[in-house]
Amino acid sequence: MKGGDRTLRALSPDQQALVAQAVPLAERLCDHFLRRTRAHYVADDLRSAAFQALHEAALGYDPARGVPFPAYAWRRVDGALSDTLRQESKHWRAARDDGYDAAEAVQDTSDLLADGDAETSAQVDGMGDEVAAAAVLGLVGRALRAPGEEGERLRATYGRAIRAVEAALARLLDEERRVLVLHHVEERTWQAIGAALGCSERTAKRRGAEARKRLAAALRAERERARDGARTHHRPAR
């Protein structure tokens, strides 16, 4: 289980039998949530939450109350899955807001009359990369600063994104990297960042947009490098 899971008391043989009986129920509920939300990136977390809820349900089940164990467990598994998705969507909503903020700062420098298709396509791709980079930075920042068990779970879930961002940040100049870390990881306002850099809030914002643009290009380079490496690895020997 992942770092966010609590240590649970051992089950008796009868309680183990109850859990085994309800495993198909938990699997069906997980599949239902995944189909409904399409949140396949948290499939492992959902299954972990479901089976932890089953375990806890078996520990707290009292057959004398006359409620069948599947009905008793259903409510607890459903609640655990809902809580897991609610926590996850909170971070994704915040990352999406970072993307919206970046979209407002992105400048379209294309010239519809002078640019050809290739130039226009490259401009659109670059703008999209900037917005995506802001969303990824926001998500990574929240994962890095989240405390306790939730932080451990987020860092395990988004480990690949964290490594990609760290590799891309390493390609930037020190000040560019500092601006992005201050805003997206430490959650400093642009006014506070301007004070730290010895410039105005407006200048800090502009430097942040420029740094984000460079980060987007670095992330794209990292993706292309990984893709080229995968192709080389899977290329059949002659």
LINCORNOR-V913903 format. One line per field, one symbol per residue. phi: phi as a letter, one per 40 degrees, with the letter a starting at -180 (. if undefined). psi: psi as a letter, one per 40 degrees, with the letter a starting at -180 (. if undefined). burial: + if it has 24 or more other C-alpha atoms within 12 Angstrom, else -. A space follows every 50 residues. Layout:
BEGIN
phi->???
psi->???
burial->???
END
This chain:
BEGIN
phi->.ccccccbccccdccccccdccddcccccdccccccbfcccbdccccccc ccccdccccccbcccgccddcccdcccdcccccccccccdcccccccccc ccccccbcccbccbccccccccccccccccccccccdcccdccccccfcc cccccccbdccccccccccccccdccccdcccccccfccccccdcccgac cccccccccccccccdcccccccccccccccccccccc
psi->iideiihiiiiidddddddddeddddddddddddddeffeefdddddddd dddddddddehheeeehidddddddddddddddddddddddddddddddd ddddehhheihdddiaddddddddddddddddddddddddddddehiadd dddddddfdddddddddddeeiiddddddddddddefiidddddddefii dddddddddddddddddddddddddddddddddehii.
burial->----+---------+--++--++-+++-+++-+--------+++++++++ +++++++++-+-------++-+++-+++++++-++--+--++-++--++- +++-++-------------------++++++++++++++++++++----+ +-++++++--++-+++-++--+---++++++++++-+--+--++------ ---+++++++++++++++++-+----------------
END
